[in-house]
């Protein structure tokens, strides 16, 4: 089953169908990854936001969660623009790709464990397609666990923590950050300085070609 036609999670498929009726102008489909097809960095988030990626069809686009992310990507040379407002806004990512652990918007932004597991095959394919020297950035604990699941690794061997860096068996590095959600940024659990520090670490530790 292709991502665009996936209905493997009944609860999510039903919620998408309901969203299409409530918001006829929204994308309301599984949201594909966005960015460079040959990235140095894959960023993995949680799931599309109801009025963000579920509306626009692009990860972290159209709601508050993408504000800090795209601003930071631009500052570090990954993005051609500092904002992402729509799928047709001309933004280009260079050396970076953005995806989610779960591709469909979940009710109350909370995917269930079974949904994360069923959707993990898509993340497995994305990770398998990464160039050898690429890095992975997990935004939040759910994304961190989904990456480990996709690689068949034990959760207990790689503890999530903001600013943590893990060397995986294939040599790639998995970096962790708190999710750049509205709640985390407004409560200052995640500040712009903290977020930029993670990207600085990724840049400094990038293997030589």
C-alpha positions in Angstrom: 0.0 0.0 0.0 1.4 3.4 -0.9 1.5 6.2 1.6 -1.0 8.3 -0.2 -3.7 5.6 -0.1 -2.8 4.1 3.3 -5.8 3.4 5.6 -4.0 0.9 7.9 -5.0 2.7 11.1 -8.9 2.7 11.3 -9.0 5.5 13.9 -6.7 7.8 11.9 -8.5 7.0 8.6 -11.8 7.8 10.2 -10.5 11.1 11.7 -9.1 12.1 8.3 -12.5 11.4 6.6 -14.2 13.5 9.3 -11.6 16.3 8.7 -12.2 16.3 5.0 -15.9 17.0 5.7 -15.1 19.8 8.3 -12.3 21.3 6.3 -12.9 20.7 2.6 -9.9 22.9 1.6 -7.4 21.0 3.7 -4.9 18.4 2.4 -6.4 15.7 4.8 -4.2 12.8 3.6 -1.1 11.0 4.9 1.6 13.7 4.8 4.8 12.7 2.9 8.3 13.8 3.8 9.6 17.1 2.5 13.0 18.2 1.4 16.2 17.0 -0.2 16.1 13.5 -1.7 19.7 13.0 -0.7 19.9 14.7 2.7 22.7 15.0 5.2 20.1 15.4 7.9 16.7 13.7 8.4 14.5 15.4 10.9 11.7 13.3 12.4 8.8 14.8 14.2 5.7 13.4 15.9 2.7 13.7 13.5 0.9 16.3 11.3 -0.9 19.0 13.2 -4.6 19.3 12.4 -4.4 22.9 11.2 -0.7 22.7 10.1 0.6 19.8 8.0 -2.8 18.3 7.7 -4.0 21.5 6.1 -0.9 22.4 4.0 0.3 18.9 3.1 3.9 19.7 4.2 5.5 18.7 7.6 5.6 21.5 10.2 3.9 24.0 7.8 1.0 26.2 8.7 1.0 26.1 12.5 3.2 27.3 15.4 5.3 24.1 15.5 7.1 25.0 12.3 8.1 28.6 13.3 11.3 27.8 15.2 12.1 24.8 13.0 12.2 26.6 9.6 13.8 29.7 11.1 16.6 27.5 12.4 16.9 25.5 9.2 17.4 28.8 7.3 19.9 30.1 9.8 22.0 26.9 9.3 21.8 27.0 5.6 19.3 24.2 5.1 16.3 26.3 4.0 16.0 28.9 1.3 13.4 30.8 3.3 13.0 31.4 7.1 9.3 30.5 7.1 7.2 27.8 5.6 3.6 28.8 5.0 2.3 26.6 2.2 3.3 23.7 0.0 3.6 26.0 -3.0 5.5 28.9 -1.3 8.8 28.2 -3.1 10.7 27.0 -0.1 13.6 24.6 -0.9 15.5 22.5 1.6 19.1 21.8 0.8 20.8 18.8 2.6 17.8 18.3 4.9 14.6 16.3 4.8 11.7 16.4 7.3 9.3 13.6 8.1 7.1 12.3 11.0 6.9 9.2 13.0 3.1 9.1 12.1 2.0 10.4 8.7 -1.7 11.0 9.5 -3.0 13.6 11.9 -4.2 11.9 15.1 -7.0 13.1 17.3 -5.7 15.6 20.0 -2.3 15.2 18.4 -1.8 11.9 20.3 -1.1 8.8 18.2 -1.7 5.4 19.8 1.1 2.9 20.2 -0.4 0.6 17.6 -0.6 3.5 15.1 3.1 4.3 15.6 4.0 0.7 15.0 1.9 0.3 11.9 3.3 3.5 10.4 6.9 2.6 11.3 7.4 0.8 8.0 7.4 4.1 6.1 10.0 5.5 8.5 12.1 2.3 8.0 12.1 3.0 4.2 13.1 6.6 4.7 16.0 5.6 7.0 17.1 2.9 4.7 17.3 5.4 1.8 19.5 7.8 3.7 23.0 8.4 2.5 25.7 6.7 4.5 27.0 9.8 6.3 23.7 11.3 7.1 22.5 12.2 10.6 19.0 11.9 12.2 17.4 14.5 14.5 14.4 13.2 16.6 12.1 16.0 17.8 10.6 14.5 21.0 10.5 11.2 22.7 8.0 9.6 20.4 10.1 10.4 17.3 13.2 9.1 19.1 11.5 5.8 19.9 10.1 5.5 16.4 13.6 5.8 14.9 15.0 3.1 17.2 12.0 0.9 16.4 12.6 1.4 12.7 16.3 0.3 13.1 15.4 -2.6 15.3 17.3 -1.2 18.3 16.6 -1.5 22.0 15.0 1.5 23.5 16.9 1.0 26.8 20.2 1.3 25.1 19.6 4.9 23.8 17.9 7.1 26.3 16.1 10.2 25.0 17.3 13.6 26.3 17.5 17.1 24.9 20.9 17.6 23.3 21.8 13.9 23.5 23.7 12.3 20.7 23.8 8.5 20.0 26.1 6.6 17.6 24.0 3.9 16.1 25.4 0.5 15.0 25.4 1.6 11.3 27.6 4.6 12.2 25.0 7.2 11.8 24.3 9.6 14.7 20.9 10.1 16.2 20.4 13.5 17.9 17.6 14.4 20.3 15.8 17.7 20.9 12.6 18.6 22.7 9.8 19.0 20.1 9.4 22.6 18.9 5.7 22.6 19.8 3.8 25.7 20.9 3.7 24.4 24.4 7.4 23.7 24.6 8.5 27.1 23.1 6.0 29.2 25.0 6.8 27.6 28.4 10.5 28.0 27.5 11.1 24.3 28.0 12.7 24.7 24.6 14.3 28.1 23.8 15.7 29.2 20.4 19.2 29.1 21.9 18.7 25.5 23.1 17.4 24.5 19.6 20.2 26.2 17.8 22.8 24.5 20.0 21.6 21.1 18.8 22.0 22.1 15.2 25.4 23.5 16.0 26.4 20.2 17.5 25.2 18.3 14.4 27.2 20.7 12.2 30.4 20.4 14.2 30.2 16.6 14.4 29.3 16.0 10.8 31.8 13.4 9.3 34.1 14.6 6.6 33.1 13.6 3.0 
